[in-house]
Amino acid sequence: MLIKELRERWPLALFEELETLRNAIILVIALVALDKASDVTINNSVKVADITGFGVTTVGFILVAFSTSLPELFVSAFAAVQPDTIGVAVGSAR
């Protein structure tokens, strides 16, 4: 409701400028969060390598393999739960 009321009251150009500013702020926040999350991931990966005795490269490869396979796993799991989307699981398995 609030956005609809603002669009009716304010000129369209001003509303688009505010929307662009909001999107820019969200982008900056997301980039900062990505930077911090990557630092945490790398630091914890090094700790895992130290604890397990594996090399840092081995832990990195395992992390990359897991993170690239995870979306495929979720697609298949959701397709198995919802019978209407079985074609998604079959199509993504090719």
Stockholm file with secondary structure:
# STOCKHOLM 1.0

chainA/1-94         MLIKELRERWPLALFEELETLRNAIILVIALVALDKASDVTINNSVKVADITGFGVTTVGFILVAFSTSLPELFVSAFAAVQPDTIGVAVGSAR
#=GR chainA/1-94 SS CHHHHHHHHSCHHHHHHHHHHHHHHHHHHHHHHHHHHHHHHHHHHHHHHHHHCCCHHHHHHHHHHHHHHHHHHHHHHHHHHSGGGHHHHHHHTC
#=GC SS_cons        CHHHHHHHHSCHHHHHHHHHHHHHHHHHHHHHHHHHHHHHHHHHHHHHHHHHCCCHHHHHHHHHHHHHHHHHHHHHHHHHHSGGGHHHHHHHTC
//
